[in-house]
Amino acid sequence: MVDDKPSMAVIYRPQQSMLQRFRSSKNLAIGIVFVAMMLDLMLITTIDPILPDMLYSIDHHESTKMTWQPLHRDANTTKQYIKRTTDIGTVIAAKPATEMVSNLFVGCIIDRFGHKWPMVIGCLANLVATAGFAFSPSFIWLLACRVIQAIGSSLSVVSGLTMLACLFHDDKERARANGIAFGGLSLGIILGFPFGSTVYQFLGRQAPFLILAAITLIDGALRLLVDVPSETEKHQRSNFKNFMQLLTDPYILIGLGCNFILHIGLGVMCTTSPAWILGNLHADQWNLGVILVASSTLQMIAQYLAGVHATGITSRWLYCMAGLILFGAGMAVYPMCPSKWFVIGPEIVSRIGLGMALAVLSALLAHLVDIRHHSDYGTIYGLYCASYNLGFVVGPIIGGYMVKAVGFEW
């Protein structure tokens, strides 16, 4: 007697195919990279404003107490902050410095072994670092968490961009995907400062980091779920010679140089402009927040539009050049602002220029690697991330010394 009932394999085949379509979805891959970049910037912009309070609480042995109450400051708190400025600067600078070095190795590792597991390991590192910030009992622990965060960020961003390059072979689609993914950076800046300060103020030190850790855990599950084939078979012979070929390619050097210059300028702005606005233009903290949110929102829009419309190699060079000009023009006008609200204009111009250039540079470098090399996506994105981290290391140092030597205007 023949059983007319369908087998379990037949019943579950549609569900399995649906799951497989979800795992190989291009939108899922873009979303994962978008969230990875957003979380990276949110963690940075969450810890930086509250770091002085965290070090103060560690000095007074309050960080190990399981309390959700914000720190109560007294008249001596400002003096304590000044004493710890070196430690604050060390913790902040540890991430770009570590990431600058690790990116060079991460790119070669991804080209050799694929992007999937480096991306998952990067998420685990970010999870450990985020939880560590919540409960670190000393300055050394905070510094160690910052280094772990840098390694996790390097693994996540470089492998995520490599995944998009492997998934989108069409140059126009790749540019659009990169434009959307890089919007996560702007959204992370928009959300990070108000999120970290507000949650810290009302729920205590652990709360913002535990919330970010929970989001990171969800992102990690999606990274495990996504199924995008790597192109490791092309790179079994990836070696130092290939790395040096990329470094000596004049077109790639121009792209990396543009990225480096942009982030030197951004590092100078982030280091010097808040103090100048607060001190010389007598702004309040919430004024800075409004200026930052408005400019970062327009930067995110500019990144998306540039990624969609810059579809050819010539148009990308033009967008990059226009972005550099706008960024430089905004910085030049910045010191001429007579009041705090006039700052919004040059800040927006600079951010739009930054967004235009960032949206096209990553796709431009990937296209150059396709047509001039062996599609070494991991290596080129490692160099790309190393160049902007180098800019973030050099920019604040140059900005700090120049403000002291010749003033903010220069």
C-alpha positions, 0 to 999 in steps of 0.5 A, a space after each residue: 500500500 502506497 502512503 499518499 502523505 507527503 514526506 517531512 522533507 517535502 513539507 519542510 522544503 519551502 521553509 528551508 528554502 525560505 531560510 536559505 534565501 534569508 541567509 544569502 540575502 543581499 539586504 541582510 549582508 548590507 544590514 549586518 555591515 550597517 549595524 557593525 559600523 553603527 555599533 562601533 561608532 556608538 561605543 566610541 561616542 558613548 564612552 568618550 563623554 563619560 570617560 572622565 566620570 568613569 575614571 573618577 569613580 575608579 579613583 574613589 573605588 565606586 566602579 565595583 559597586 553594583 549601583 545604578 545611580 549616577 556619580 555625584 560630583 563635588 567641587 573637587 571633581 574638576 581638579 580630579 579630571 585635570 589630573 587624569 587627562 593623560 589617562 583619558 587621552 591614552 584610553 581614547 588614542 589606544 583604539 585608532 593606534 591599535 586598529 591601525 596596526 591590526 588592520 594590516 594583518 586582518 586584511 591578509 588573514 581575510 584574503 587567505 581564510 575568508 571573511 565569515 569567521 573573522 567577522 564572528 570573532 570580531 563580534 565576540 571581541 566587541 562583546 567582551 570589550 563592551 561588557 568589560 567597560 561596564 565593570 572595569 575596576 581599574 584604568 588598566 582594565 579600561 585600556 585593555 578593553 579599549 585594545 580588545 575593542 580596536 581588534 574587534 572593530 578591525 575584524 568586523 569592519 574589514 571583513 564586513 566590507 570584504 563580504 559586500 565586495 564578494 557579494 556585489 560583483 556589479 560595480 554600481 550595486 557595490 557602490 550603492 551597498 557601500 553608500 548604505 553601509 557607511 551610513 551606519 557611521 553617521 547614525 552611530 554618531 547621531 545616536 551615540 552621544 545622546 544615548 550614552 550621556 542620557 542613559 549614564 545620567 539616569 541609569 548609571 554606568 553599567 546601563 549603556 554598555 549592557 544595552 550595547 552588549 545586548 545589541 551586539 549579541 543580536 548582531 553576532 547571531 546574524 553574522 553567524 546566520 548570513 551565508 555569503 561565499 568567500 573568494 579565498 580560492 583566488 588568494 591561496 598564494 596571497 603573500 607579501 608580494 601582493 601586499 607590496 603591489 597594492 602599496 606601490 600602485 599610484 592610483 590606490 595610493 591616491 585613494 588611500 591618501 585622500 582617505 588619510 587627509 580627510 581623517 586628519 582634518 576630521 581628527 583636528 575638528 573633533 579634538 579642537 572645535 568643541 573646546 573652541 565653541 564652548 569657550 570662545 562662542 559661549 555655547 552650552 553642551 546641548 548646543 554642541 549636540 544640536 550642531 552634531 546631530 544636524 551635520 551628521 544627519 546630512 552627512 548620512 544623506 550625502 553618503 547615500 546619495 553619492 553612493 547611488 549616483 556615483 556609478 562610474 570610476 570617473 564620477 567617483 573621482 569627481 565626487 571624491 574631489 568635490 568632497 575634499 573641496 567642500 570639506 576644506 572650505 568648511 574647515 577654512 570658514 569655521 574660525 570666522 563664525 561670530 556666534 555658536 549658531 553660525 557654526 552649523 553652516 561650515 559644520 554641515 558643509 564639511 560633513 557633506 563633503 566628508 560623506 561624499 568622499 567616504 561613500 565613493 572611496 571604498 567602492 573606488 578602491 575595490 574597483 581598482 583592485 578588480 581591474 588592476 590586481 587579483 581582487 584582494 578585497 581584504 588587503 585593500 580594505 585593511 589598508 583603507 581602514 589603516 589609513 583613516 586610523 592613522 589620520 585619527 592618530 595624527 589629526 588630534 596630535 597636530 590639532 592640539 599642538 597647533 592650537 597651543 602654538 598658533 591658535 585655533 584659526 590656523 
